[in-house]
Amino acid sequence: MIRICPSILNADRNNLASEILKIAKSSDFLHLDVMDNIFVPNKTFDLFESERIIKECPIPVDTHLMIIDPEISVKKYCEFGSRSVTFHFEATKNANLCIENIRNSGARVGVAIK
């Protein structure tokens, strides 16, 4: 099965809600790239922006955490309603805790290696 999961990384941040609505009509998921400018050299959405996007999104959200120490906040992304959460193995001190928190929330787990 093929699923369409576009990223909003290049969306117009001033019109994010309308940008999301445009892709929601023909997408299965919304891909939310979260970068902290520590693990990767870019910064995108912080925790509060991510919460708003996830809670207001009309389609399920696939969250990709490109942040250092994801074990600190992975549970929050699940609580916000992410349908799946991917974190980077080398960014965490406790991959098992990340996996456990995601699984316990009912979300799908993704593990990436940089």
Secondary structure, DSSP 8 states (H G I E B T S, - for coil): ------B-TTS-GGGHHHHHHHHHTT-S-EEEEEEBSSSSS-B---HHHHHHHHHH-SS-EEEEEE-S-GGGTHHHHHHHT-SEEEEEGGG-S-HHHHHHHHHHHT-EEEEE--
